[in-house]
Amino acid sequence: MPTAASAVSVPTVSTRAKWGKDLIILALISGIWFFGLLGVRPYANPDEGRYTEIPREMAATGDFVTPRLNGVKYFEKPPLIYWLSALTFKAFGVSPFTARLWSAFFAMAGVLMTYATARCLHGREVGIASALVLGTSLLYYALGQIIILDMGVAVTLAGALFAFILAMREPAGRRRLALFVAFYVCIALATLIKGLIGFLLPGAVIFLWVLLLNRWRALWPFYPILGIFLVLAITVPWHVLAAQANHSEIKEHDFAWFYFVHEHYLRFTTQIHGRYQPWWFFLPVLILGLFPWTLFAWQAARQALVGGWKARSQNPETWFFVIWIVFIMLFFSKSQSKLIPYILPVFPAAALILGKYVRDLWRTPAGKLNCRVAWGFAGFLTLLIVALFMARIPKDQAVFATHLPAMRIILCPALLIGAGAAVMAARRRNPRILIVSMTLTFGFFLMNVNWFYRYIDKSSSASFSRVIKARMKPEDRVYVVHHYPQDMPVYLNRLVSVVDYQGELEFGIDAEPWATNSRFLTREGFLEQWAQPGNAFASLRRDAYDSWFKAAAGPDHEVIADTDNLVLVAKHP
């Protein structure tokens, strides 16, 4: 059981001032890093369109109980991120920046929490190094720039587990109580972002750690009655209100069945969502996602686990992070539904282990560096330069082709300098040159890829939406045929009619057929509506336009925009 001597020391006024200064500086730097380029790209489909449209409709209708996507019920996820975005839209309007704001906020919060935890456990330098590793990791930065729920759940799960391990170092008292309150609140918030994994994952990690390291006595007090009250008070009201507002005698249309059975049990145990991947899927995702810091992964793991399993009682916090990483990796590897962002909750724990190694490497005297990592990083940058010059752009990427020379001019000299610095670090065996080179070069690379990605991604309907919006009147009809660009309702600030497509909208369409039949149409129903008086617009796949629409619609339409795969037509009275 921890004693007062082993607990985190009570900070003095001077220490608190240094903490405050560090947190302010780190918040400013990470704020610029994560928020600086949020608005430069159009929405990417399907995720960004979906997770912007749901809160847009919440803000427009005032219904914060029943999430809706293009006007139909959508219960695949709980509503916390929707609520935050809807309130942001009400205050500042809908834009790519405001829609991505909360992903960036959670990413910044994760960096600050990782810094604070690492500093409490290992000191200020490890805190800074851990924050650096997390913030500049490829996948963490990328997911902090897009509208997705996984960043929010990863950071709230990390907040819960960080709070728990810090609480275990404290004797009974106010600080331990405050940390356990933070633990329970973070569990509840994670549950309101992504469902039952919000308490299942941290609960399982903690149970395994307590069991395997025999920490039962140290666990008390953990304030279970207070914790149950907090978690239930935060999570239960929405679930009850949603169940009452969306009850159906038909099982498949009932909120409780769809949310708990379809979206939790069946998603995990079956291939119902069509996202099956092999069991090893998340291993390369973790290796690439933590790049460039995975170059230190083997050395960091060896250092962290020195003494092996027999020495676990002398290093309980590190084993907590190892169990955290391994269990969540195995949990999602076992799932029959796998997507790249699912693995994000392990990143804060991995960053802390890597951060401790990076701090120790920074302290290593010049002339003592193991050169393999330096040469490996230089080789990777060289391959990037070659890839940029050898890239062959597909015909449907003509816009990106026009910007590729500028990308080469900006990136290649920086990558060349970074590779040269890595070679210098290897020749001089200087670890500090290598760490600085990795940080600045890869950071510059991430920032520029983020900037140029707007010319690569073709999923957005921004161009079609601008054409429609310039011509559209409030009473005009808008159709999408054989596809559903989820960002189009966002750009048009209105719902659209969908033809011969259901996808993830199937539950909502079937649950309220009396409200959806006029907007979710068969081909025949669409042609009947198209023939009615009034202006209309339709976005069609090119094969649908060529094979049946062109002949069925006759001369009463004009093509007003097109791409390689899509055609936008307008009908005038």
N, C-alpha and C positions, 0 to 999 in steps of 0.2 A: 504494500500500500504506500502511495507517495506520501512523503512528509513535507513539512513546510520548507525544509531545506532543498528538497528536490523539485519543488514547484517553481513556476515562473516567478522570478523575483518581482517585487512591487516596484514599479518605475518611480524614479525620483523626478523632481520638476525638470532637471536638466535632461534626463532621459526622455521624458515626455515631449520636451521641446524638439529634440533630435528626431523622435518618431514623427511628430507633426510636420517638421520641415521635409523629411524624406517622403512622407505620404503626399504632401502637396506637390513636390517636384515630380514624383512618380505619376501622380494623377494628371498633371499638365502634359508630361511627355506622352503617356499612354493615351490621353485624350486626343492629342494631335495625331498620334499614330492611328488610332482606330476611327476617329471621326473625320479626319481630314479629307478623305476621298469618298465619303458615303454617297454623295449625290451625283457622281459623275456618270454612272451607268444607268440605263433604263432597267425596268423590272425584268428579271429572268423568269421564264416559265419552266415548270409549273409552280414551284414553291413560293417564289416571291410574289407572283400574282395572287395565289391563294391566300397567303398570310397577310396580304394587304387588303384584299377585297373583304374578307370576313370582318375585320375591325372597321373598315369603311362603312359596311352595312350596319354594324352596331351603332356607330356614331350617327348615321343617318336616321335610323329607326328608333333609337333609344332603348332597344331590347338587348339587355346585357345578360340575359339568361339563356336564350337559344341562339347559338352561333349559326349563321346562315352564309352559304356560298352561292352566289348568283341567285339569291332568293330562296334556296332550299336548305332544309336543316342539315347541319354538318357537325357530327359528334365524334369525329376521329380523335380530337384532342380537347383537353380542358381549356378554360378561357382566360387564364391570367395574362398571357402575352397579348391576347386580343383586347382585353380591357385596357391594358397600358397603352397600346397603340391607338385604340379608339379615343381615349382621353387626349392623347397627343394630337390626333387629327382634329378633334374639336377645338383645341387651343391654337394649333399652328397650321392646319390644313394638311392635305394629303400630298405627299411628294416622295420621291425615292429616298431623300434624306430623312424625313420624319418617319417613314416606314422602316428604315434600317436602324433608326436611332437606338432602339432597345437592344438589338443584337450587339451593337458597339458598346453600349453601356454595360451590359453583362460581361462582355469581354474585358473591359477595363476593370470592372469590379473583381473579376477572377484574378487578374494580375495583381491587384492590390491585396487581395486575400492571401494569395500565394506568397507575396512578399512578407506580409505580417506573420503568417504561420512559420515560414522559414526563419524569419528573424527571431521569433520566440524560441524556436528549437535550436538554432545553430548560430545565431548572430546576424549582424547587419549585412555583412558581405555576402553571406549565403542568401539572405532575403533579396538583395539586389540581383544576384546572379540567377536565382530561380525566377524572378519576375522577367528578367531579360530572356531566359530560355522559353518561357511560356508565351510571352508576347510576340516573339519573332519566329515561333514554330509555324510551319507552312499551313497545316490544317486549322490550327487555332486562329491565326490571322484571317484566313480565308472565310471561315464561318462567322467571324466577327464582322464581316463586310456584307453579309447577305441576310435576308429576312427568313429566319428559320428558328424553330423552337429549341433546337438542341443546345445552342449556346446558353440559353436561360436555364435549362435543366442541368447542364453540366456544371455551371457555376453554383447553383443552389445546392446541388448534391455535394460539390466540393466544400461549400460553406458549412454544410452540416457535418461532414467528416472532419474537416479542419477544426471546427468548434469542439467536436467530441474529443479528439486526441489532445487538444490543449486543455480541456476540462479535466482530463484524466491526470494531468500533472499538477492540478491544484488541490489543496486541502479543502474540506468543507468550508463554505463561506460565500461571500457575495460574488467573488470572481468566478468560482465554480458554477454557482447558480446562473450567473449571467451567460456564461458560455453554454450551459445546457439549454437555456431559453433560446439562444441563437441556434443551437442544434435543432430543436424541435420546430422552430419557426421556419428554418431552411427546408426541413423535411416537408412541412406543409406547403410551402411555396413550390417546391419541386413537384409535389403531387398535383398542384393546380396548374402546372405547366405541361406535364407529360403523363399524368396518371399514376397508377399504383407503383410503378418503379420508383417513385419519389420516396417512398418509405421502405420498399422491399430491398432495394440495393444497399442503402446505408445500413439497414438492419442486419442484412446478411453479412456484410463486411465486418461490422462490429461483433456480431456473434462469433464468427470464425476467429477473429483476433483474440477475443476474450477466451474462447475455448482452447485454441492452440497454444496460447501463451499463458494460460491459467491465470487470468487477471480478474477473476470473479470478485475477490475481496476489494480490489482497487476500484471496482465499478460503482460501489455505493459511496455517497448518495448520488443517484442519477435522476431523482425527482420524477418518477414515472407518472404520478397522478397529475402533476402540473403539465407534463409533456402530453399526456393523452388529452387533457382539456384543451391545450393550445392547438394541437393538430386537428382535433375534431371541430373546434370553433372556427378554424380557418378554412377547412376543406369541406365540411359537411353541408353548409348552407346552400352553396351552388348546386351540389349534387341532388339535394332534396328538391330545390326549386325546379331544376331541369327535369327531374323525374316526374314531378307533378304536372309541369306544363307540357310534357311530351310523352304522356302515357298512352299506350294503345293496346287494345285487346289482341291485336295481331302481333305475335311475338317479334317478328322480324322488323316491325315498325316501332317498337317500344324503345325508349331511350335506354333503360336499364339493361335490356338484353344486348342492344347494339354496342353500348359503351363498355360494359364489363365483360361480356362473353365474346362478341365479335372482335372488338378492338384491343382486348387484352389477352384473353385465353387463346382464341383461334389465331390471332396474329402471331403469337409466340410458338404455338405448337403445330401449325399447319402452313401450307404454302398459299393460303387464300389470297394474299396480296401480291403474289407473283414476284417476290423479292428474294427468292432462294439463292444462296451462294454457298460455296464449299466451306467446311468448318474452319479452314485456315484463312478465310477472307480478311479478317481484321489484322493479321500479322503484317502483311505488306502495307496496309493502311496506317498502322501505328509507326512503322519504320519510315515511310515517306512523310507521314503527317508531322512527325517530330523533327524532320530535317530542318536545318543542318545539324542539330544537336544529337541526332542518333549516331553520328560519327563517334561520339563519346560514350555510347550506351553500354558497350561491353565493359569498359574501364570503370564507368560509374557504378554498374551493377556489382562488379567485383569489390569495389571499395565499400559500397553500402552494406554488403552481406559478408564482410570479413568475419571469419570465425564460423560462418555457416549457421545451420539450424541450432547447433548446440549452444551458440552464443546469443540466442534470441532474447533471453531475459536481460542481457546487457544493452540491447539495442531495440527496445520495443516499438519505438515510433517508426523506425525504418521498416520493420516488419509489418507494421500497420499499413504503410504505403504500398508495400509489395503485395500484401493480401488484397488491398483495394484494387490494384492494377490487374492482378491475376484473376480475381473472382469476376470482375466486370467483363474482362476479355472472354472468359469462359462462358459467362451468362449469355452474352450476345452471340458468341460463336455457336452456342447450342440452339439459339432461336432459329426458326424457319423463315424469319423475315429480317434481312440484313441490308442496311444502308450505311454508307461511309460515315455520316455524322454520329451514328450511335455510339461510336467508340470515344467520343470527345470527353466524357467524364473521367477518363483515366489520365488526361493530360496534366492537370494540376499536380497530381501525385508524382507523375514521371518527371515533371519540371523541377520539383523539389529535390528529387534524388539526383538529377543531372546538375541542378544548380550547385549542390554541395561539391560535386566533383569539379565543376568549372571554377568555383572559388579556390579550391585546393590547387588546381592547375595554374590559376593566376598567380598564386604564391610560389609556384615552383621556380627555382632560380633559372636564369637564362643558361642555355647549354644543356638542360636536362629534359627537354621535350622529346617524347616519343614521336618520331617524324611521320609515322604511317598516316595519321589523321591529316596532317598538313598536306602531304602529297595527295591523299585521297580527295581533299577539298579542292586543291588546285586542279586535279584531273577532272572533277565534276564541273567546275567552271569552264574548263577548256571544252568539254563536251557540249555545254550549253552554247558557247560561242559557235562551235561547228554546226550545231543544230539550227541556230538562227540563220546562218548563211546557207545551209543546205535545204532549208524548209521549202517544200513545194506546196503552194497554196491551191486548194481545190477551186474549181470554177465558181462555185456558189459562195466563195469568200472574197469576192472582188473588192469589197469595201476594206477588208483587213489587208488585202494585198497592197492597196495604195498607202497604208500606214506602216507596213512592215519595214520599209527603208528607214523611217524615222525611229522605229523601235530598235533597229540594229545600231543606228548612229548613237542612240542614247545608252543602250544597254551594253553593247560590246566593249567599249573602252572601260566602263566600270567593272565589268566582269574580268577583263584582262588585268586591270590594276589589282583586283582582289586575288586573282590567281598568282600574280607576281608577288603580292604580299605573303601569300601562303607558302610559296617557294622560298621566300626570304626567311619565313619562320622556320621552315624545315632545315635550311642551310645553317641558320644560326641557332637552331634548336631553342627558339624563344617562344614560350607559350602565349605571352601577352600579344605579340604581333598576330598570332593565329586567331585568338579570341576576337580581337578588334576587327580583323579581316572578315571573319565569319559573320559577325554582327552587322557591320556596315554594308558589306557586299550583298548578303542575302536580304537584308532589310531593303536596300535600294531595289533589288530584283523584285521583291514582293510588291512594293509600291508601284513600280512601273507595269508589272503584269496586271495589277488591279486597274490601273489607268487605261491600258490598251485593251483590256478584256471587253470593253464596250464595242470594239470593232470586230471581235471574234464571235461573241454570242449572238445567234440569230433567232433565239426563241421568243424575243419580245415582239409584241404587236404594236409597238409605239408608232411605227411609220404608218400602218393602216389606220390606227386610231386617230392620228393627226389629220389624215385625209378625211375621215368620216366626220370628225368634230368640226372641221372647217365648213362642211356642207350641211350638217345635220340640224334639224329643228326639233324641238321637244317632242312633237307628236310622231316623228319618224320612227320606223321600225328597224332594228338591227338584228341580223342573224349570223350565226357561225355554223358552218355545215361540215359534218364529218370530223370536226375537231373542236376543241374548246380552249382558246387562248385566255388563260385565267387572268391576265392583266388587262384585257380589253375593258371589262366593266370598271376597272379602276381609272383608266385613262378617260373613258367616256362619262364617268360619274353616273352610271345607270346600269340596270340589268340588261342582258342580251338574251335573245331566244336561241336555243340550241337544237340542231337538227341531226338526227341519227347518231347521237352520242350520249352516253351516260357516265361511264367511268366511275370515279369516286362520288359522283352526284347521285348514284343509283338509290341509296337509302333515302335521301331527301325527296327525290322524285316520287318514289313508291309510297312514302309516308303521307304525302299530301297530294294525291292525284287531282283532286278538285281544284287545287291552286296552281298546279304546274302544267296541266295538259295543254294550255294555250301557249306555253313558252318552250316546252320540250316536245319536239315534233318529229313525226315520221317524215319521210321525203314527200309523201302525198299531202300531208297536212301543211308542210312548208310551201309547196307549190300552190295550194289553195289560198294561203294567206298572201303569197307573193303576187297573185293575180288581183288581189283586192286593191281598191283605189288608195292613193297616197304614196309618199316617198318611202323607199326602203333601201337598205344596204345589206350585202351578204359577203362574208369572207368564206371562200370555199377552197378545198384542196383542188389543185389543178386537175387531177384525174377525174374528180367529180364534175368540175366545170366542163371538161372536154367530153366526158362520156354521156352525161344526161342533162345537166342544167342548161347548157347553151342551146340545145334543141328545144327543151321543154319551156324555157322562158321566152323563146322567140326573140324578136328584135327589140322588145320592150326593156332593154337594159343596156348599160355600157360598162366596159372595164375601165375603172378609174385608177387602179394601181395593181401591180403584180410583183411576185418574186418567182424564184425557180420552182417553188412548191405550192404557192398560194395565189389566189386571184381575188381581188376585191371588186365587186360590181355594185352598181347603183341603179335603182329603178325610179323613174320619174313619172308623174301623172300624165 
